[in-house]
């Protein structure tokens, strides 16, 4: 009985660890995408300003 409880706890712990790793991977990907979008936005602003200056 105690061994079964121990095994169940281990399996649950491994599942939680995997879920946490998956969430972290998703967070990193979303953060990367957000940063790329922000960089593209800043580049377009800079281009727009240069076009306004140059004419």
N, C-alpha and C positions, 0 to 999 in steps of 0.2 A: 504494500500500500504506500509506504513511504517512498519507495523507488519510483512508483508510478507518478506520485506527486512531484518528485524531483525531475523526472523526465518531462512532464507536462510544463513545469516551470521553465526548463531549459528551452523547450520548443517555443514557448510563448516569448521568452526573452530574445531568441533568435529572430522571430517574426517582427518583434518591435524594433530590433536593431536594423533589420532589412528595410522596414518602413521608414525609419529615420534616415537611412542612407539614401533611399529613393527620394525623399522630400528634399534632402540637402542637394542632391544632384539636380533636381528640378529647380530649386532656388538658384543654384549657380547658373543654370542655363537661362533662366528668366532674367537674372541680373546681367548676364552677358548680352542678351538681346536688347535689354533696356539701354545699356551703355552704348551699343552699336547704333541704336535709334537716336539717342541723344547726340552722339558724334555726328551722324548724318545731318541732323537738324542744325547743329552749330556750323557745319560746313556749308549748308545751304544758306544760312544767314550771312556768313562771311562772303560767299559768292554774290549774293544779292547786294550787299553793301559795296563790294568792289565794282559791280556793274553800275551802281548808282554814282560812284565816284568817277569812274572812267567815262561813263556816258554811253 
